Amino acid sequence: MRFLSFPSVIVVLMMDCRRRFSVFSLLFLLSLLVLNACSLPVPQPPDRQSLTVHSSLKQQLYQQYSEWKGTKYQLGGVSKQGIDCSAFMQETFRSRLGIELPRTTILQSRRGQAVRRDQLLSGDLVFFKTGRRVRHVGVYLEEGRFLHASTSKGVTISRLDNPYWRDRFWQARRLISPAQ
C-alpha cells in the first residue's frame, strides 16, 4: 500500500472541499433564485375603483369635447373665440383633471412618462410632428380616438389610424397613473 505524501493529502482535501463548496454554493444560489421568483408581484386586473375612475376620466374628456366642439383654431388663442392645440390641452387638463400643464406643445411633451402607442389609455397626451419644426398635441380618448384643436376643423375628435395622423405620430406621454 502506498501512502500519499503530506502535500498530496492537502491537495486532495482541498479539491474535495472545493467540490463541496461549489455544490453548496450552487444549491444556495438556486434556492435564492427560486425564493426571489416566488416573491415577484403577480399582475392584477384593475380593481373596480380604478375602472370607475378610468370611466369618469373618459366622461370628463367627452364632456370637455361637447362644451368646446366646433371652437375655431387660432394660433395663440386661449378662449372659445379661438384656441390652439396646446392651450386646449392646458385648459382641458386644468378644468377637467386639476392638472397644470405648460403653455407650449414642446414643454407639454416633456411632462409625464413616455408611453408606447399600443399602450395608450384615456388621458394620455399624444404628440405629432406636423411640420419641420411644428408640433401638435391632443389627448387620447379610447379605441384609437383623440381629442384636439385641429387647425382645419377646430376642436374635434380624430382617429390615430387616419393616414395623416398615423404618419405624423411622434410620441405619447402619461400624466395620470392608471390607478388614479
C-alpha positions, 0 to 999 in steps of 0.5 A: 500500500502506498501512502500519499505524501503530506502535500498530496493529502492537502491537495486532495482535501482541498479539491474535495472541499472545493467540490463541496463548496461549489455544490453548496454554493450552487444549491444556495444560489438556486434556492435564492433564485427560486425564493426571489421568483416566488416573491415577484408581484403577480399582475392584477386586473384593475380593481373596480375603483380604478375602472370607475375612475378610468370611466369618469376620466373618459366622461370628463374628456367627452364632456370637455369635447361637447362644451368646446366642439366646433371652437375655431383654431387660432394660433395663440388663442386661449378662449372659445373665440379661438384656441390652439392645440396646446392651450386646449390641452392646458385648459382641458387638463386644468378644468377637467383633471386639476392638472397644470400643464405648460403653455407650449406643445414642446414643454407639454411633451416633456411632462409625464412618462413616455408611453408606447402607442399600443399602450395608450389609455384615456388621458394620455397626451399624444404628440405629432410632428406636423411640420419641420419644426411644428408640433401638435398635441391632443389627448387620447380618448379610447379605441384609437380616438383623440381629442384636439384643436385641429387647425382645419376643423377646430376642436374635434375628435380624430382617429390615430389610424387616419393616414395623416395622423398615423404618419405624423405620430411622434410620441405619447406621454402619461400624466395620470397613473392608471390607478388614479 
